[in-house]
Amino acid sequence: MSEPQLCDLSSSGRRGVRFPTCDVPFSDLPEGLLRQDLPLPELSEVDVVRHFTHLSQLNYGIDTGFYPLGSCTMKYNPKVNEEAARLPGFTGTHPLQPVETVQGNLLLMYELQNWLKEIAGFAGVTLQPAAGAHGEMTGIMIIHAYHVARGDLKRTKIIIPDSAHGTNPATSAMLGMQVVEVKSDSRGNVDLEALKAQCDDTLAGIMLTNPNTLGLFDEHVLEVVRIVHAAGGLVYGDGANFNAILGIVRPGDLGIDVMHFNLHKTFSTPHGGGGPGSGPVGVGANLVDFLPGPLVDIIDAGDDENPPLYGFVTPRLSVGRVKAFHGHFGMHVRAYTYMLSYGGAGLRQVSETAVLNANYLLARLRGVYKLPYDRTCMHEFVIEGHLEGAPEIHALDISKRLMDYKFHPPTNYFPLIVPEALMIEPTETESQQTLDAFADVMIKIAEEAHTAPELLKNAPHNTPVGRLDEVKAAKELVLCCGVAPLA
Ligand SMILES: *Cc1c(COP(=O)(O)O)cnc(C)c1O
């Protein structure tokens, strides 16, 4: 099945616009500018509106349905965030305007920096990085700069647990660090013996995701931090899973030295095709001098008559700028609005509900699907997409079948240490009815795996396109269809 293209709808002579009568003399275009071979469709306005409205409805998004894509925190993006981001006072400013003329924008960034510091227990925050992976890169640059500033040049080893997100080793390797993997223990924690074996005087640090990508809070996190610090290394926190611990645990209090936030996950700014991300980085007091600059600060305290003046400062040993201008300001506005509308107690409730929702779903699926680590989970959990007595069924088949039931699939085949992993993150914004509907379908699919496995193997059956050859789709990108490429 494929969707009709605009050209297929074309009908000779049909028009969507009417030009005013020409009031200047006609003249011919220079030779060659007018091409007769372009397949430009001839359509009425209503044809065009219906076509694009129809296409927009083919898109699955958080505004259309449940989106339990583990590790991505696909929570609902409140529309009040969008209203705030569209305020003309924000959209009409330019990043190069004199600071005196953009005090409101700077106040917002200053407070957002402070709120992130407070909520995560850090001494400094940069809002520049464009996404989590970019924050990771910034954090590793900071760790590297810290060691270099002390003249400790041989510290180039970064330890990364085997449950980590692929961006962790990728960012470290990009910066020329030597990546060493440590395995997880039987309860899904960092294996302490494996960790100790890697700790020596070449250790720059560890990249730790806590709660980790198995959805588990590391039971020895304080010990992990102690071991790494004792060896002279620093602890990088991958904050992608911060949605599980808002207002409950402050990473800085755990001894984490530097961490990125994913505003587009935890603080509800849209992502996954919905817009740019934002990956601010927080650091402890030992690292504030290395933060990228410029940062927003109060540059003149003011007095009884004059309010404080906000401006930009660059830390003493800054690793430099990592992003043009000041990061994705529109995302800062959305995250700020979100935090403001929830307040401190509300943010804690966000995490409590996210964890409760995940454990509720986990309880409903326990016994139907295999759990590689059967512990109380945090905001997400991992099941195995292998069913006893249905050896030909894989995680991918279950995910594709979910689409027939109008659910977005969970994350597939990640984390890598779980065979046939399906990683489910319901988020706090879903009702019990939605969670139950999803659990009912997951249980039904597990039955179908035995009674009608071909339904799973050939799924999806009722989506605009059927099962794709994903390798081919990635290798032979077709980004534009229906229009012949311009020669
Ligand atoms: C999403 C994610 C990242 C990367 O964040 P982006 O904003 O997508 O670059 C890193 N680690 C984990 C665990 C994640 O879930």
The ligand as an SDF file (V2000), in Angstrom:
LIG
                    3D

 15 15  0  0  0  0  0  0  0  0999 V2000
   18.5780    9.5880   25.1260 C   0  0  0  0  0  0  0  0  0  0  0  0
   19.7880    9.0780   25.8050 C   0  0  0  0  0  0  0  0  0  0  0  0
   21.0510    9.6290   25.5580 C   0  0  0  0  0  0  0  0  0  0  0  0
   21.3360   10.6420   24.4660 C   0  0  0  0  0  0  0  0  0  0  0  0
   20.5530   11.7630   24.5320 O   0  0  0  0  0  0  0  0  0  0  0  0
   20.1380   12.5790   23.2120 P   0  0  0  0  0  0  0  0  0  0  0  0
   19.4660   13.7690   23.7410 O   0  0  0  0  0  0  0  0  0  0  0  0
   19.2650   11.6630   22.4260 O   0  0  0  0  0  0  0  0  0  0  0  0
   21.4090   12.8850   22.4690 O   0  0  0  0  0  0  0  0  0  0  0  0
   22.1190    9.1770   26.3160 C   0  0  0  0  0  0  0  0  0  0  0  0
   21.9580    8.2180   27.2320 N   0  0  0  0  0  0  0  0  0  0  0  0
   20.7620    7.6480   27.4750 C   0  0  0  0  0  0  0  0  0  0  0  0
   20.6470    6.5970   28.5400 C   0  0  0  0  0  0  0  0  0  0  0  0
   19.6320    8.0590   26.7650 C   0  0  0  0  0  0  0  0  0  0  0  0
   18.4580    7.4790   26.9970 O   0  0  0  0  0  0  0  0  0  0  0  0
  1  2  1  0
  2  3  1  0
  2 14  2  0
  3  4  1  0
  3 10  2  0
  4  5  1  0
  5  6  1  0
  6  7  2  0
  6  8  1  0
  6  9  1  0
 10 11  1  0
 11 12  2  0
 12 13  1  0
 12 14  1  0
 14 15  1  0
M  END
$$$$
